[in-house]
Structures are given as structure tokens and as C-alpha cells.
Amino acid sequence: MISRKSLYKMLVFMLLIIFVGGMYMLFSGFISCKAYDSDYGVYIGSNPEDIDPEFLPQTIVIDAQYFSADEIHSLKEEGHTVYTYINLGSIETFRDYYKQYESLTLGTYENWEDEKWVDVSDKNWQKFFSVKADELLAKGVDGFFVDNCDVYYNYQTEEIYNGVSEMLKDLKSKDTYVLINGGDTFVLEYLDRNGSLDDVLDGVNQESVYTSINWDDESFGVNDAEEREYFTNYLNRVMADGKDAYALEYATDRKIADKALEYAKEKGYGVYVSDSLELN
């Protein structure tokens, strides 16, 4: 007959196994939100020491301003295609060139208090942007992840439209890959006017197609059907023009992340699921 003491030890051992197993499942589920089975990943909030090339997808987006040429070369040696973040339509207060161009700002970026929209029609800003792009290309990146073409959504004037157009055309003239983040208002306008996106981009990335962001507490959920359908149709139009399409989704719930991944696969565009707005 088993003693009470032995039964107690067995019970404690079983409870410990259940606890450890549960914590492992919870932890692995959390990690998977950051490392989903994807060929594409966005890590613009990461520094070189934060990322391990061995565990990255094939195509990655970084902020190459904070990476050396040698560090980018090492990523490419590991087989990665490396695109860099570049900000076309706004400027962050933490950038070392903020004060130089502060006079060109148009207004504060909603939900990002340390960022302001910039007048892209200004020739000085256009020249600065082009030089910055050359500096990043000199580090060995394969292309650009161009942010904030949504400046045209916020300031829908012909001058802003032309500014975005000229800056993207300048990037394309550098014989590199141009992937723009967001910018659906500009992209659809350009497509309607010109019939093709060939002169301005190679692909688009759209944030929050399937998922949604509650900015009050920065929590994540699921987009309503109307919003999801709009962005899906947008990506379909881009793909119909022969361009690449990606989504950047945000989720901490494994089930939601899985559904976002399945939805992207069903619709035919690439996707990365992050559990953080910081993208680190």
C-alpha cells in the first residue's frame, strides 16, 4: 500500500509537470506570434544585437540607419534579402536630422506624438530623402520599405501628390526594390491616373488587414468585415498590376494570429504577424 507521504509526493510531481507543460505551451504560443512560419518579417524596431540571422525569415525589413555595412553584409551572407526602412512623408523627433527640417512639418501624426507630417513638395526635403537613400544603398541593402506615403491621405493637394510621385520615381531610378508601407490613397490615385505602378513601386505592405489596433490601450483585435474587404481589394488591385503585396498584422492571441496567417494565404499575399507595435 502506498503511503500518504508517497501519494503527496506523486501529487506534487504531477502538478509540477502540468504547470511546466502549461507554461511551455503559453510561452511557445507567445513566441510564435513573433516568429510565424513566414518568408517575410519586419524588424524596424530592432538593433543589430536584438536579432539572430539564424532564426529570421528569408526577406527582412530593418532600419539600416542603425546597422553597419558589415552587419548588413552578414545578414545577406546568411541568405537574407534585406530591405531598409525609410520615411518619406513624416519625420520623427528622435532622428538626428529633425531640427534641420522641423520648419517643413505640417502637423502631428495621430497616435505617434513624436512624429510629424512633412511637406514632401519641398525640394530640400526631396533632395535630403534622395541623399539618405543613397547612403543606405551604400551599406548594401537590397531595397526600401518606404513609410508614410499616407501624407497624401492627410493632405490631398496636387503638390503633395506630385511630391510623393517624384520621390518614389527617384528611388526607382536607383535600380532598387521599392516596397511602400500603407499609402493606399496615393497608390490607388496613381494607378487610376496612370494605369500602372511601374514607375513608382515594386510592391506594397499594408498594416492591419485582418487584425486591428485599439489605440486607446494599444491592444489588438480583429478588423470589421468592411475594413478587411477594403484592404483586401486594395491588395488585389496591386497584385493585378503585377506587383508584390504584403500585410503586417498585430496579434498577441495565437488564434487570431493563425487566422490572419490563413487569410493571407487564402488571398495570395505575404504576411508577417508581430506581437508588438515596436516591431522588435
C-alpha positions in Angstrom: 0.0 0.0 0.0 1.3 3.5 -1.0 1.8 5.8 2.0 0.2 9.2 2.3 3.6 10.7 2.1 4.3 9.0 -1.2 0.9 9.9 -2.6 1.6 13.5 -1.6 4.9 13.5 -3.4 3.3 12.0 -6.5 0.6 14.6 -6.5 3.1 17.4 -6.2 5.2 15.9 -9.0 2.1 15.6 -11.3 1.0 19.2 -10.6 4.6 20.4 -11.3 4.5 18.6 -14.7 1.1 20.1 -15.6 2.3 23.6 -14.6 5.6 23.3 -16.6 3.7 21.9 -19.6 1.2 24.7 -19.4 3.8 27.4 -19.1 5.7 25.9 -22.1 2.6 25.9 -24.3 1.8 29.5 -23.2 5.3 30.7 -23.8 5.7 28.9 -27.2 2.3 30.3 -28.3 3.6 33.8 -27.4 6.8 33.3 -29.2 5.1 32.1 -32.3 3.3 35.4 -32.7 6.8 36.9 -33.4 8.2 34.0 -35.5 5.3 32.7 -37.6 6.1 30.4 -40.5 6.6 33.2 -43.0 9.2 34.2 -45.6 8.8 37.8 -44.6 9.5 39.8 -41.4 9.5 43.4 -40.3 12.0 44.3 -37.5 12.4 48.1 -37.8 12.4 48.5 -34.0 15.3 46.1 -33.6 19.0 46.9 -33.2 21.7 44.5 -34.6 22.2 42.8 -31.2 18.4 42.1 -31.0 18.2 39.8 -34.0 19.7 36.4 -34.8 20.1 35.7 -38.5 19.6 32.0 -38.0 16.0 32.5 -36.9 14.9 35.2 -39.3 12.7 34.7 -42.4 14.3 35.0 -45.8 13.1 38.6 -46.5 13.5 41.0 -43.7 12.9 44.8 -43.1 15.3 46.6 -40.8 16.1 50.2 -40.1 19.6 50.3 -41.7 20.4 53.6 -40.2 21.3 51.7 -37.0 23.2 48.9 -38.8 26.7 49.0 -40.2 27.6 47.8 -43.7 29.3 44.8 -42.2 26.2 43.8 -40.2 24.1 44.1 -43.3 26.6 42.1 -45.2 26.5 39.3 -42.6 22.7 39.2 -42.9 23.0 38.8 -46.6 25.7 36.2 -46.2 23.1 34.2 -44.2 20.8 34.2 -47.3 18.5 37.1 -46.3 17.1 39.7 -48.6 17.4 43.0 -46.6 15.2 46.0 -47.1 15.6 49.1 -45.0 13.0 51.4 -43.5 13.0 54.9 -44.9 10.5 57.6 -44.0 9.2 59.6 -47.0 6.2 61.5 -45.6 7.0 62.3 -41.9 9.9 62.9 -39.6 10.5 61.6 -36.0 11.8 63.9 -33.3 14.5 61.4 -32.4 16.1 61.4 -35.8 19.4 63.4 -35.8 18.2 65.5 -38.7 14.9 66.5 -37.1 15.9 70.1 -36.2 17.2 70.7 -39.7 13.8 70.0 -41.3 11.4 70.9 -38.4 10.3 74.0 -40.3 8.8 71.8 -43.1 6.5 69.9 -40.8 2.7 70.1 -41.4 1.2 68.6 -38.3 1.4 65.9 -35.6 1.0 62.3 -36.6 -2.1 60.9 -34.9 -1.2 58.2 -32.3 2.5 58.9 -32.7 3.2 62.1 -30.8 7.0 62.1 -31.5 6.3 62.2 -35.3 5.1 64.9 -37.6 4.0 65.0 -41.2 6.4 66.8 -43.6 5.8 68.8 -46.7 7.0 66.4 -49.4 6.6 69.1 -52.1 9.6 70.9 -50.7 12.7 70.5 -52.9 15.1 70.5 -49.9 13.2 67.5 -48.4 13.2 65.7 -51.7 17.0 66.2 -52.1 17.6 65.1 -48.5 15.5 62.0 -49.0 17.4 61.0 -52.1 20.8 61.5 -50.5 19.7 59.5 -47.4 18.5 56.7 -49.8 22.0 56.7 -51.5 23.7 56.4 -48.0 21.5 53.4 -47.1 22.1 51.7 -50.5 25.9 52.2 -49.9 25.5 50.0 -46.9 24.4 47.1 -49.2 20.6 46.9 -48.6 18.5 45.3 -51.4 15.7 47.9 -51.4 13.4 50.1 -49.4 10.4 49.8 -47.1 9.0 53.3 -47.7 6.8 54.6 -44.9 4.2 57.4 -44.7 3.1 57.9 -48.3 -0.1 58.4 -46.4 0.9 62.1 -46.2 -1.2 62.3 -49.3 -4.2 60.9 -47.5 -3.8 63.6 -44.8 -3.0 66.5 -47.2 -4.7 65.8 -50.5 -3.3 68.5 -52.7 -1.7 68.2 -56.1 1.6 69.5 -54.7 1.7 66.7 -52.2 0.7 64.1 -54.7 3.4 65.2 -57.1 5.9 65.3 -54.3 5.2 61.7 -53.3 5.3 60.7 -57.0 8.7 62.3 -57.7 10.3 60.9 -54.6 9.2 57.4 -55.4 10.3 57.8 -59.0 13.7 58.9 -57.8 14.0 55.8 -55.7 13.1 53.6 -58.6 15.7 55.3 -60.8 18.3 54.0 -58.4 17.7 50.5 -59.7 16.5 49.1 -56.4 13.4 47.5 -55.0 10.7 49.8 -53.7 8.1 48.5 -51.2 5.8 51.1 -49.8 4.0 50.7 -46.4 0.4 51.9 -46.5 -0.3 54.7 -48.8 -3.4 53.2 -50.3 -4.9 56.6 -51.2 -1.9 57.6 -53.1 -1.4 54.2 -54.7 -4.9 53.9 -56.0 -4.9 57.5 -57.3 -1.6 56.9 -59.1 -3.0 53.7 -60.6 -6.2 55.4 -61.8 -4.3 58.2 -63.4 -1.5 56.2 -65.0 -2.8 52.7 -65.4 0.3 51.1 -63.9 2.5 51.4 -60.8 5.7 50.5 -62.7 7.3 54.0 -62.3 6.8 54.3 -58.5 6.9 50.9 -56.7 7.5 47.1 -56.8 5.1 46.2 -54.0 3.1 47.4 -51.1 2.8 46.5 -47.5 -0.5 47.1 -45.7 -0.8 47.2 -41.9 -3.8 45.7 -40.2 -5.7 43.9 -43.0 -7.2 41.1 -40.9 -6.3 42.4 -37.4 -7.0 45.8 -35.8 -5.4 48.1 -33.3 -7.2 49.7 -30.4 -5.2 52.9 -29.9 -6.7 53.7 -26.5 -4.8 50.9 -24.9 -2.7 49.6 -27.8 -4.4 46.3 -27.7 -5.1 44.1 -30.8 -8.3 42.6 -32.2 -9.9 41.7 -35.5 -10.9 44.1 -38.2 -14.6 44.5 -39.1 -15.6 42.9 -42.4 -15.9 46.3 -44.3 -12.4 47.4 -43.4 -10.9 44.0 -44.1 -12.7 43.8 -47.5 -11.4 47.3 -48.5 -7.8 46.5 -47.8 -8.1 43.0 -49.4 -9.5 44.7 -52.6 -6.7 47.2 -52.4 -4.0 44.4 -52.3 -5.8 42.6 -55.1 -5.6 45.7 -57.4 -1.9 46.0 -56.6 -1.3 42.3 -57.4 -3.4 42.6 -60.6 -0.8 45.2 -61.7 1.9 42.5 -61.3 3.2 44.0 -58.0 4.0 42.3 -54.7 1.6 42.6 -51.8 2.2 42.0 -48.1 0.4 42.6 -44.8 1.8 43.4 -41.4 -0.6 42.2 -38.8 -0.6 42.6 -35.0 -1.7 40.0 -32.6 -0.9 38.6 -29.2 -3.7 36.0 -29.4 -2.4 32.8 -31.1 -5.9 32.0 -32.6 -6.2 35.5 -34.1 -2.7 35.3 -35.5 -3.3 31.9 -37.0 -6.5 33.2 -38.7 -4.6 36.2 -40.1 -2.0 33.9 -41.5 -4.6 31.6 -43.1 -6.5 34.6 -44.5 -3.3 35.9 -46.2 -2.5 32.5 -47.6 -6.1 32.2 -49.0 -5.9 35.7 -50.6 -2.4 35.2 -52.0 -0.3 37.9 -50.3 2.6 37.6 -47.9 2.2 38.4 -44.2 4.1 38.9 -41.0 2.4 38.8 -37.6 4.0 40.8 -34.8 3.0 40.9 -31.2 4.4 44.4 -30.7 3.8 47.8 -32.4 7.5 48.4 -31.7 8.4 45.7 -34.3 11.4 44.5 -32.3 
